[in-house]
């Protein structure tokens, strides 16, 4: 029986918590985006968790620094971006974001596609790109695809299948 004070329960989880050691700082991830965006010619396609708003901001910041436009792909990416932007969690220039249906109107070296699918979910935008069934983005020679998330245990085989398909697409 509970006392009048009640009970407080705090629960959390972390993927790969059982692996000893430290995780690198998010600052390192942002620096990696800066380096990759500087060195890359052609389109950049970045798959990450749609819920990771700070990672979204890092990608937008790198895109702007290297004069690229960003288009969003995946329903959850669009929804989270809309909410984060409405709450002023996203800082960006007014002309940075473009609609994915207009992607072909820009030079490839001016495009970043921010997409869902880092865990190779079957209907995710990245999976559809890999299997050539995405309505707006087809993978082509010269594209650079970044999967900006560690595999969740159990998703490894699906992720490697998507990576293999991306290679087959060019």
Secondary structure, DSSP 8 states (H G I E B T S, - for coil): ---TT---------TTTTS-S----HHHHHHHHHHHHHH--S-EEEE--TT-HHHHHHHHHHHHHTT-EEEEESHHHHHHHHHHHHTT-----TTTB--GGGGGGS-GGGEEEEES-TT--TTSHHHHHHTT--SS----TT-EEEE-S---TT-HHHHHHHHHHHHHH-
